[in-house]
């Protein structure tokens, strides 16, 4: 547990590294993953989905 010494908060290295990812982290991860899937889908459709190749 964090303690206060000489007016400063002192934590162990493990305590200092701990964090709670908030909803903004989840939203960022979801949005970036969705955007990556969308972009890859568009690229796939442009190169392989037109149906004009090979004939």
PDB file with one MODEL, atoms N, CA, C and O in Angstrom:
MODEL        1
ATOM      1  N   UNK A   1       0.839  -1.172   0.000  1.00  0.00           N
ATOM      2  CA  UNK A   1       0.000   0.000   0.000  1.00  0.00           C
ATOM      3  C   UNK A   1       0.889   1.241   0.000  1.00  0.00           C
ATOM      4  O   UNK A   1       1.933   1.279   0.651  1.00  0.00           O
ATOM      5  N   UNK A   2       0.459   2.233  -0.730  1.00  0.00           N
ATOM      6  CA  UNK A   2       1.233   3.462  -0.819  1.00  0.00           C
ATOM      7  C   UNK A   2       1.278   4.153   0.546  1.00  0.00           C
ATOM      8  O   UNK A   2       0.286   4.189   1.275  1.00  0.00           O
ATOM      9  N   UNK A   3       2.428   4.689   0.867  1.00  0.00           N
ATOM     10  CA  UNK A   3       2.601   5.422   2.117  1.00  0.00           C
ATOM     11  C   UNK A   3       3.069   6.829   1.801  1.00  0.00           C
ATOM     12  O   UNK A   3       3.527   7.118   0.695  1.00  0.00           O
ATOM     13  N   UNK A   4       2.947   7.686   2.783  1.00  0.00           N
ATOM     14  CA  UNK A   4       3.371   9.070   2.599  1.00  0.00           C
ATOM     15  C   UNK A   4       4.577   9.315   3.496  1.00  0.00           C
ATOM     16  O   UNK A   4       4.506   9.136   4.712  1.00  0.00           O
ATOM     17  N   UNK A   5       5.690   9.726   2.882  1.00  0.00           N
ATOM     18  CA  UNK A   5       6.903  10.016   3.637  1.00  0.00           C
ATOM     19  C   UNK A   5       7.398  11.398   3.236  1.00  0.00           C
ATOM     20  O   UNK A   5       7.610  11.662   2.053  1.00  0.00           O
ATOM     21  N   UNK A   6       7.580  12.267   4.196  1.00  0.00           N
ATOM     22  CA  UNK A   6       8.083  13.627   3.973  1.00  0.00           C
ATOM     23  C   UNK A   6       7.240  14.369   2.932  1.00  0.00           C
ATOM     24  O   UNK A   6       7.770  15.120   2.114  1.00  0.00           O
ATOM     25  N   UNK A   7       5.930  14.152   2.973  1.00  0.00           N
ATOM     26  CA  UNK A   7       5.037  14.853   2.059  1.00  0.00           C
ATOM     27  C   UNK A   7       4.962  14.257   0.662  1.00  0.00           C
ATOM     28  O   UNK A   7       4.318  14.829  -0.217  1.00  0.00           O
ATOM     29  N   UNK A   8       5.610  13.114   0.443  1.00  0.00           N
ATOM     30  CA  UNK A   8       5.586  12.469  -0.871  1.00  0.00           C
ATOM     31  C   UNK A   8       4.952  11.096  -0.750  1.00  0.00           C
ATOM     32  O   UNK A   8       5.074  10.442   0.286  1.00  0.00           O
ATOM     33  N   UNK A   9       4.273  10.652  -1.806  1.00  0.00           N
ATOM     34  CA  UNK A   9       3.684   9.321  -1.832  1.00  0.00           C
ATOM     35  C   UNK A   9       4.742   8.346  -2.317  1.00  0.00           C
ATOM     36  O   UNK A   9       5.347   8.543  -3.370  1.00  0.00           O
ATOM     37  N   UNK A  10       4.960   7.286  -1.535  1.00  0.00           N
ATOM     38  CA  UNK A  10       5.977   6.292  -1.862  1.00  0.00           C
ATOM     39  C   UNK A  10       5.278   4.966  -2.138  1.00  0.00           C
ATOM     40  O   UNK A  10       4.505   4.478  -1.314  1.00  0.00           O
ATOM     41  N   UNK A  11       5.562   4.378  -3.324  1.00  0.00           N
ATOM     42  CA  UNK A  11       4.984   3.095  -3.709  1.00  0.00           C
ATOM     43  C   UNK A  11       6.099   2.128  -4.086  1.00  0.00           C
ATOM     44  O   UNK A  11       7.190   2.530  -4.489  1.00  0.00           O
ATOM     45  N   UNK A  12       5.796   0.856  -3.945  1.00  0.00           N
ATOM     46  CA  UNK A  12       6.739  -0.154  -4.423  1.00  0.00           C
ATOM     47  C   UNK A  12       6.690  -0.162  -5.952  1.00  0.00           C
ATOM     48  O   UNK A  12       5.725   0.339  -6.529  1.00  0.00           O
ATOM     49  N   UNK A  13       7.708  -0.720  -6.626  1.00  0.00           N
ATOM     50  CA  UNK A  13       7.669  -0.780  -8.091  1.00  0.00           C
ATOM     51  C   UNK A  13       6.443  -1.508  -8.637  1.00  0.00           C
ATOM     52  O   UNK A  13       5.899  -1.114  -9.669  1.00  0.00           O
ATOM     53  N   UNK A  14       6.008  -2.560  -7.959  1.00  0.00           N
ATOM     54  CA  UNK A  14       4.818  -3.289  -8.414  1.00  0.00           C
ATOM     55  C   UNK A  14       3.578  -2.420  -8.315  1.00  0.00           C
ATOM     56  O   UNK A  14       2.747  -2.414  -9.223  1.00  0.00           O
ATOM     57  N   UNK A  15       3.448  -1.691  -7.225  1.00  0.00           N
ATOM     58  CA  UNK A  15       2.295  -0.806  -7.066  1.00  0.00           C
ATOM     59  C   UNK A  15       2.317   0.312  -8.099  1.00  0.00           C
ATOM     60  O   UNK A  15       1.266   0.705  -8.604  1.00  0.00           O
ATOM     61  N   UNK A  16       3.473   0.818  -8.413  1.00  0.00           N
ATOM     62  CA  UNK A  16       3.577   1.917  -9.366  1.00  0.00           C
ATOM     63  C   UNK A  16       3.214   1.469 -10.781  1.00  0.00           C
ATOM     64  O   UNK A  16       2.718   2.274 -11.569  1.00  0.00           O
ATOM     65  N   UNK A  17       3.452   0.201 -11.116  1.00  0.00           N
ATOM     66  CA  UNK A  17       3.157  -0.302 -12.460  1.00  0.00           C
ATOM     67  C   UNK A  17       1.696  -0.684 -12.640  1.00  0.00           C
ATOM     68  O   UNK A  17       1.232  -0.782 -13.776  1.00  0.00           O
ATOM     69  N   UNK A  18       0.971  -0.897 -11.582  1.00  0.00           N
ATOM     70  CA  UNK A  18      -0.418  -1.346 -11.693  1.00  0.00           C
ATOM     71  C   UNK A  18      -1.297  -0.205 -12.170  1.00  0.00           C
ATOM     72  O   UNK A  18      -1.149   0.941 -11.747  1.00  0.00           O
ATOM     73  N   UNK A  19      -2.221  -0.551 -13.069  1.00  0.00           N
ATOM     74  CA  UNK A  19      -3.157   0.443 -13.579  1.00  0.00           C
ATOM     75  C   UNK A  19      -4.453  -0.254 -13.953  1.00  0.00           C
ATOM     76  O   UNK A  19      -4.474  -1.465 -14.176  1.00  0.00           O
ATOM     77  N   UNK A  20      -5.497   0.488 -14.020  1.00  0.00           N
ATOM     78  CA  UNK A  20      -6.781  -0.043 -14.433  1.00  0.00           C
ATOM     79  C   UNK A  20      -7.141   0.569 -15.774  1.00  0.00           C
ATOM     80  O   UNK A  20      -7.393   1.771 -15.851  1.00  0.00           O
ATOM     81  N   UNK A  21      -7.170  -0.239 -16.843  1.00  0.00           N
ATOM     82  CA  UNK A  21      -7.560   0.316 -18.132  1.00  0.00           C
ATOM     83  C   UNK A  21      -9.038   0.705 -18.109  1.00  0.00           C
ATOM     84  O   UNK A  21      -9.902  -0.132 -17.844  1.00  0.00           O
ATOM     85  N   UNK A  22      -9.312   1.927 -18.376  1.00  0.00           N
ATOM     86  CA  UNK A  22     -10.678   2.415 -18.329  1.00  0.00           C
ATOM     87  C   UNK A  22     -11.429   2.124 -19.609  1.00  0.00           C
ATOM     88  O   UNK A  22     -10.901   1.480 -20.515  1.00  0.00           O
ATOM     89  N   UNK A  23     -12.657   2.594 -19.685  1.00  0.00           N
ATOM     90  CA  UNK A  23     -13.467   2.343 -20.879  1.00  0.00           C
ATOM     91  C   UNK A  23     -12.881   2.978 -22.140  1.00  0.00           C
ATOM     92  O   UNK A  23     -13.155   2.509 -23.245  1.00  0.00           O
ATOM     93  N   UNK A  24     -12.089   4.024 -21.995  1.00  0.00           N
ATOM     94  CA  UNK A  24     -11.512   4.653 -23.173  1.00  0.00           C
ATOM     95  C   UNK A  24     -10.502   3.729 -23.845  1.00  0.00           C
ATOM     96  O   UNK A  24     -10.364   3.760 -25.068  1.00  0.00           O
ATOM     97  N   UNK A  25      -9.796   2.910 -23.073  1.00  0.00           N
ATOM     98  CA  UNK A  25      -8.844   1.962 -23.644  1.00  0.00           C
ATOM     99  C   UNK A  25      -9.595   0.894 -24.426  1.00  0.00           C
ATOM    100  O   UNK A  25      -9.179   0.528 -25.524  1.00  0.00           O
ATOM    101  N   UNK A  26     -10.675   0.399 -23.887  1.00  0.00           N
ATOM    102  CA  UNK A  26     -11.488  -0.597 -24.583  1.00  0.00           C
ATOM    103  C   UNK A  26     -12.087  -0.007 -25.853  1.00  0.00           C
ATOM    104  O   UNK A  26     -12.111  -0.676 -26.886  1.00  0.00           O
ATOM    105  N   UNK A  27     -12.563   1.216 -25.798  1.00  0.00           N
ATOM    106  CA  UNK A  27     -13.134   1.861 -26.978  1.00  0.00           C
ATOM    107  C   UNK A  27     -12.075   2.057 -28.059  1.00  0.00           C
ATOM    108  O   UNK A  27     -12.350   1.841 -29.239  1.00  0.00           O
ATOM    109  N   UNK A  28     -10.889   2.457 -27.674  1.00  0.00           N
ATOM    110  CA  UNK A  28      -9.804   2.643 -28.634  1.00  0.00           C
ATOM    111  C   UNK A  28      -9.417   1.319 -29.284  1.00  0.00           C
ATOM    112  O   UNK A  28      -9.229   1.254 -30.499  1.00  0.00           O
ATOM    113  N   UNK A  29      -9.298   0.272 -28.488  1.00  0.00           N
ATOM    114  CA  UNK A  29      -8.959  -1.043 -29.016  1.00  0.00           C
ATOM    115  C   UNK A  29     -10.036  -1.537 -29.978  1.00  0.00           C
ATOM    116  O   UNK A  29      -9.712  -2.052 -31.048  1.00  0.00           O
ATOM    117  N   UNK A  30     -11.297  -1.390 -29.621  1.00  0.00           N
ATOM    118  CA  UNK A  30     -12.400  -1.828 -30.469  1.00  0.00           C
ATOM    119  C   UNK A  30     -12.447  -1.040 -31.767  1.00  0.00           C
ATOM    120  O   UNK A  30     -12.606  -1.622 -32.840  1.00  0.00           O
ATOM    121  N   UNK A  31     -12.311   0.273 -31.682  1.00  0.00           N
ATOM    122  CA  UNK A  31     -12.368   1.111 -32.875  1.00  0.00           C
ATOM    123  C   UNK A  31     -11.201   0.837 -33.810  1.00  0.00           C
ATOM    124  O   UNK A  31     -11.391   0.748 -35.023  1.00  0.00           O
ATOM    125  N   UNK A  32     -10.004   0.704 -33.269  1.00  0.00           N
ATOM    126  CA  UNK A  32      -8.849   0.468 -34.125  1.00  0.00           C
ATOM    127  C   UNK A  32      -8.899  -0.917 -34.766  1.00  0.00           C
ATOM    128  O   UNK A  32      -8.505  -1.069 -35.923  1.00  0.00           O
ATOM    129  N   UNK A  33      -9.372  -1.924 -34.044  1.00  0.00           N
ATOM    130  CA  UNK A  33      -9.504  -3.259 -34.616  1.00  0.00           C
ATOM    131  C   UNK A  33     -10.565  -3.267 -35.716  1.00  0.00           C
ATOM    132  O   UNK A  33     -10.357  -3.854 -36.778  1.00  0.00           O
ATOM    133  N   UNK A  34     -11.682  -2.627 -35.466  1.00  0.00           N
ATOM    134  CA  UNK A  34     -12.736  -2.542 -36.484  1.00  0.00           C
ATOM    135  C   UNK A  34     -12.275  -1.804 -37.729  1.00  0.00           C
ATOM    136  O   UNK A  34     -12.581  -2.218 -38.847  1.00  0.00           O
ATOM    137  N   UNK A  35     -11.548  -0.723 -37.543  1.00  0.00           N
ATOM    138  CA  UNK A  35     -11.031   0.037 -38.678  1.00  0.00           C
ATOM    139  C   UNK A  35     -10.026  -0.786 -39.475  1.00  0.00           C
ATOM    140  O   UNK A  35     -10.031  -0.744 -40.705  1.00  0.00           O
ATOM    141  N   UNK A  36      -9.173  -1.527 -38.797  1.00  0.00           N
ATOM    142  CA  UNK A  36      -8.200  -2.378 -39.485  1.00  0.00           C
ATOM    143  C   UNK A  36      -8.912  -3.455 -40.304  1.00  0.00           C
ATOM    144  O   UNK A  36      -8.523  -3.721 -41.441  1.00  0.00           O
ATOM    145  N   UNK A  37      -9.941  -4.069 -39.745  1.00  0.00           N
ATOM    146  CA  UNK A  37     -10.705  -5.091 -40.470  1.00  0.00           C
ATOM    147  C   UNK A  37     -11.395  -4.475 -41.684  1.00  0.00           C
ATOM    148  O   UNK A  37     -11.410  -5.078 -42.757  1.00  0.00           O
ATOM    149  N   UNK A  38     -11.958  -3.297 -41.529  1.00  0.00           N
ATOM    150  CA  UNK A  38     -12.622  -2.610 -42.637  1.00  0.00           C
ATOM    151  C   UNK A  38     -11.641  -2.306 -43.765  1.00  0.00           C
ATOM    152  O   UNK A  38     -11.944  -2.562 -44.931  1.00  0.00           O
ATOM    153  N   UNK A  39     -10.486  -1.769 -43.439  1.00  0.00           N
ATOM    154  CA  UNK A  39      -9.481  -1.434 -44.443  1.00  0.00           C
ATOM    155  C   UNK A  39      -8.993  -2.684 -45.157  1.00  0.00           C
ATOM    156  O   UNK A  39      -8.877  -2.692 -46.382  1.00  0.00           O
ATOM    157  N   UNK A  40      -8.706  -3.745 -44.399  1.00  0.00           N
ATOM    158  CA  UNK A  40      -8.258  -4.992 -45.025  1.00  0.00           C
ATOM    159  C   UNK A  40      -9.352  -5.586 -45.907  1.00  0.00           C
ATOM    160  O   UNK A  40      -9.054  -6.148 -46.961  1.00  0.00           O
ATOM    161  N   UNK A  41     -10.602  -5.472 -45.494  1.00  0.00           N
ATOM    162  CA  UNK A  41     -11.713  -5.956 -46.318  1.00  0.00           C
ATOM    163  C   UNK A  41     -11.827  -5.190 -47.623  1.00  0.00           C
ATOM    164  O   UNK A  41     -12.079  -5.788 -48.669  1.00  0.00           O
ATOM    165  N   UNK A  42     -11.646  -3.883 -47.580  1.00  0.00           N
ATOM    166  CA  UNK A  42     -11.693  -3.071 -48.792  1.00  0.00           C
ATOM    167  C   UNK A  42     -10.541  -3.442 -49.726  1.00  0.00           C
ATOM    168  O   UNK A  42     -10.737  -3.591 -50.932  1.00  0.00           O
ATOM    169  N   UNK A  43      -9.356  -3.590 -49.171  1.00  0.00           N
ATOM    170  CA  UNK A  43      -8.200  -3.976 -49.990  1.00  0.00           C
ATOM    171  C   UNK A  43      -8.434  -5.349 -50.612  1.00  0.00           C
ATOM    172  O   UNK A  43      -8.148  -5.549 -51.792  1.00  0.00           O
ATOM    173  N   UNK A  44      -8.950  -6.294 -49.833  1.00  0.00           N
ATOM    174  CA  UNK A  44      -9.213  -7.631 -50.353  1.00  0.00           C
ATOM    175  C   UNK A  44     -10.219  -7.561 -51.507  1.00  0.00           C
ATOM    176  O   UNK A  44     -10.025  -8.201 -52.540  1.00  0.00           O
ATOM    177  N   UNK A  45     -11.292  -6.783 -51.331  1.00  0.00           N
ATOM    178  CA  UNK A  45     -12.321  -6.682 -52.365  1.00  0.00           C
ATOM    179  C   UNK A  45     -11.766  -6.043 -53.638  1.00  0.00           C
ATOM    180  O   UNK A  45     -12.094  -6.482 -54.741  1.00  0.00           O
ATOM    181  N   UNK A  46     -10.932  -5.016 -53.499  1.00  0.00           N
ATOM    182  CA  UNK A  46     -10.370  -4.340 -54.664  1.00  0.00           C
ATOM    183  C   UNK A  46      -9.491  -5.287 -55.465  1.00  0.00           C
ATOM    184  O   UNK A  46      -9.556  -5.290 -56.694  1.00  0.00           O
ATOM    185  N   UNK A  47      -8.678  -6.083 -54.804  1.00  0.00           N
ATOM    186  CA  UNK A  47      -7.735  -6.938 -55.511  1.00  0.00           C
ATOM    187  C   UNK A  47      -8.303  -8.301 -55.895  1.00  0.00           C
ATOM    188  O   UNK A  47      -7.927  -8.843 -56.935  1.00  0.00           O
ATOM    189  N   UNK A  48      -9.201  -8.872 -55.082  1.00  0.00           N
ATOM    190  CA  UNK A  48      -9.644 -10.235 -55.319  1.00  0.00           C
ATOM    191  C   UNK A  48     -11.150 -10.375 -55.521  1.00  0.00           C
ATOM    192  O   UNK A  48     -11.603 -11.446 -55.926  1.00  0.00           O
ATOM    193  N   UNK A  49     -11.922  -9.367 -55.264  1.00  0.00           N
ATOM    194  CA  UNK A  49     -13.372  -9.529 -55.269  1.00  0.00           C
ATOM    195  C   UNK A  49     -14.063  -8.976 -56.493  1.00  0.00           C
ATOM    196  O   UNK A  49     -15.289  -9.039 -56.571  1.00  0.00           O
ATOM    197  N   UNK A  50     -13.342  -8.443 -57.440  1.00  0.00           N
ATOM    198  CA  UNK A  50     -14.010  -7.807 -58.572  1.00  0.00           C
ATOM    199  C   UNK A  50     -14.537  -8.827 -59.573  1.00  0.00           C
ATOM    200  O   UNK A  50     -15.479  -8.519 -60.303  1.00  0.00           O
ATOM    201  N   UNK A  51     -13.971 -10.026 -59.638  1.00  0.00           N
ATOM    202  CA  UNK A  51     -14.437 -11.054 -60.542  1.00  0.00           C
ATOM    203  C   UNK A  51     -13.944 -10.910 -61.962  1.00  0.00           C
ATOM    204  O   UNK A  51     -14.339 -11.688 -62.830  1.00  0.00           O
ATOM    205  N   UNK A  52     -13.087  -9.933 -62.222  1.00  0.00           N
ATOM    206  CA  UNK A  52     -12.592  -9.704 -63.571  1.00  0.00           C
ATOM    207  C   UNK A  52     -11.245 -10.373 -63.815  1.00  0.00           C
ATOM    208  O   UNK A  52     -10.784 -10.417 -64.956  1.00  0.00           O
ATOM    209  N   UNK A  53     -10.622 -10.880 -62.802  1.00  0.00           N
ATOM    210  CA  UNK A  53      -9.270 -11.411 -62.940  1.00  0.00           C
ATOM    211  C   UNK A  53      -9.278 -12.776 -63.623  1.00  0.00           C
ATOM    212  O   UNK A  53     -10.129 -13.616 -63.332  1.00  0.00           O
ATOM    213  N   UNK A  54      -8.343 -12.990 -64.516  1.00  0.00           N
ATOM    214  CA  UNK A  54      -8.097 -14.309 -65.080  1.00  0.00           C
ATOM    215  C   UNK A  54      -8.881 -14.661 -66.322  1.00  0.00           C
ATOM    216  O   UNK A  54      -8.356 -15.426 -67.131  1.00  0.00           O
ATOM    217  N   UNK A  55     -10.038 -14.197 -66.540  1.00  0.00           N
ATOM    218  CA  UNK A  55     -10.876 -14.619 -67.661  1.00  0.00           C
ATOM    219  C   UNK A  55     -10.165 -14.385 -68.948  1.00  0.00           C
ATOM    220  O   UNK A  55     -10.706 -14.677 -70.015  1.00  0.00           O
TER     221      UNK A  55
ENDMDL
END
